[in-house]
Amino acid sequence: MEGVESRVMSTLKKITLNNPDDAVIEAYDLLFKLLSKYHHKKPYITLTSYSIITNPAENKFRTIKPTNQTLRTKLFNVKYVEELLQALGFTMVDGNYVYTSQNLSPLGIAVTDVMAAQTSIKENRMSPEEKAKKAAFEEYKRKQERDHAEAEKLLKQFEADRKETKDRLPATDSIANATHYGARNATFKDIGVDLCAQKGG
C-alpha cells in the first residue's frame, strides 16, 4: 500500500508542477468525481450503492473513456494524468482505462490525496488577507473541537462522580429508613411544650 501511495503522491506532484493551476484544479475536480463512483465522498468511511463491490460485474463503473468529450478536454489534456491512473491500478483495455482489481484501497487513497493536492494549489493562490481569514476560521474550528472535547470530558467526570457518590450512600428505600426505622420520634412534650396549657390560656 505504501508503494501505491508513494507513486500517487509523486505523480500528483508532477501534475501540479507541469500544468497551469486552473487546468489542474479542474482536472482534480473531475478526477474526484470519477473516483467517487468507487468511493464515498468522505474518504475511508463507506462505499456508495453504485460502487464496484455492489456492482462487480458492471464495467461502466470501472471504466474511464479518454474518447469522452469532457474527459478529453478537461482531464486527459493535463500532463501525467494517464500516469496517475496507472499508478492507481487502472489498465488500458481496448482504448479505455479499466479498474480490474477488487482492492479499492488505492482509490480511497487517491480521493484523499487528490483533494489535498487541489487544496494546496488553491491556498498558494490566496491573497494574504484570504490566508489570514482561512487561518482564523480553522483556528475557530479547532477551538470549537477542543471546547466540545473538554465539555464531553467534564460531563463524563460528573457522571462518574455522581455514580461514585450514590454507591457510597446507604440505601434510602423508604421514609422509615431515613428516620432510622423503629426509633422513637421527638414530641412536643419532649421539648417542653404543653399544647393544652397554651389552649387554656
N, C-alpha and C positions, 0 to 999 in steps of 0.2 A: 504493500500500500504506500509506503514511503517513497518508493521509486516512481509510482504513478503521480503522486502529489508533487514531487520534485520536478518531473517533466512538465506537468501542467503549469506550475509556477514559472518555470524557465521560459515556457512558450508564451505565457501571458505577458511576461516582461518584454519579450521580443516584439510582440504585437503592439504593446504600448509605445515602445521606443521607435518603431519603424512605420508608424501610420499617424495621420492627423488625429488630434484629440476628438474632434466631432465624429469622425468616422468610427473610431474605436468605441466611443460611448454608445453610438447607435448599434454597432455590431454586438457589443456586450449585452445590450438590451434584448436584442433579437435572440442571441445565444441563450440567454437566461430563460426566455420564453420557451425555446425549443427543449431545453433540459428540464423545464418544469413539467413537460409531458411525462417525464420519468420520475420526477421527484417533486415533493410538495414545496410550496413557496417558502416555507420555514425549514431551512436545511436540517437534516438529521432528525426530523420529527416523524413523519409518516409519508406513505405513498398515496398518490391520488387514485381514484377509482378507475382511471384510464391509463394506469401505469403498465409497464412490461409484465410485472408479476401477475396482475389481474387479467391481462390480455396477452399472454405469452406467445400466442400463435398469430397475432396481428402485426404484420411487418410495418404497417403505416405508422405505428408508434415507435418504431425502431429506425426509421429511415429519414435521412436529411438529403433533399434533392438539390444539387447545385444548379439544375436547369430551372428551378422555380424563380420567377422574375424578381420577387422581393429578396430571396436569399442570394441571388446572383449579384444584385446591385447594393445590398446593404450588409451582407455577411462575407461572401466569397470574394468581394473586391478588396478585402482587407488582407494584407500580407500575413502569412503564418497561421491563418485560421485553420487551414486544412491540416497543418502540423498539429495544431491543438486538438482537433477532432481525433486524429490518430493517437495522440497521447492519452486521450480519454478512453480509447478502445474501439472507436469506430473503424470499420474496414470498408474499402471500396468494393462494391458488388454491383456489376452491371451499370457503372457510372454514378451510382449513389453511395452515400456513406451510410452504413448499416451497423447498428449496435447489436452484435451477435452474442455477447456474453450474458450470462444470467446474474452476474455480480454487478449490482447497482451502486456500490460504494464509490467508484470513481466519479460517477455523475453527481453524487451528493457532495463530494469534494469540490467539483467544478462549480456547482451552484454557489458555494461559499466563496471560492477564490475569484470567480468572475465578478461577483458583486463587490468584493473587497478591492479588486483592481479598478473597477469603474469608479468607486467612491474616492479612491486615491487620486485619480485624474481630475475629478470634479473639485476636490479640495485644493489641488495645485492651481486651479484656475480661479479660485476665490480671491476677492479683494481682502485687504487686511481687516476691513470692517465686517465683511461676511464671515471671515475666520473667527473674529472675536465673538460675534453673535453665536456661531456654531459652538465654540468652546464654552460660552456661558450657558447655552442650552444643555450641553452634555453634562456640565458640572451640576446644573439644576437636577437633571435626571438621576445622576449619581447620588446627590443628596437625598432625593426622594426615596431612592432604593435603600440608602443607609438608614433613613428615618423609619421606613417601613420595617426593615430588619430589626432595628432596635425596639420598635413597638411590639413586634412579634415576640422578641426575647423577653421583654418585660411582662407581657401577658402570660407567657408560659411560666415564668418565675412566680407570678402572682398566683396562678392556678396551683402550682406545686406547693407554695407556702400555705395556701388555704387548705389543701388536702392534708398536709402535714399537721396543721393546727387541729383540724377536725379529727384526725386519727388519735391525737393526744388527749382530747377531751373525753370525759366519761359519758356513757350513753344517757340521754335525757328523753326517754320514750314517752314519759307522762309527767303531769304536774306532781304526782306523788314522788317521783324520782327527784324532781327539782327541789322538793321540800323535805327530802330525806324521809321516805315512806315509813310511817309508824311513829314518827316523832310528834310530840305534843306542841301545838302552836300556842303562842302567847295570846292572852285575853286582856280585855280592858282592866279586869280586876288585878291581873298580874302586875300591871304597870301603875296601879293605884288610882284608877278612875272608877268612881261609883256612878253609873249612869242613872240609877234610881234616885239617888240623892240629888242629882242635878235636876231631875224632872220635878221632884218635890219642891225644890227651891223656886 
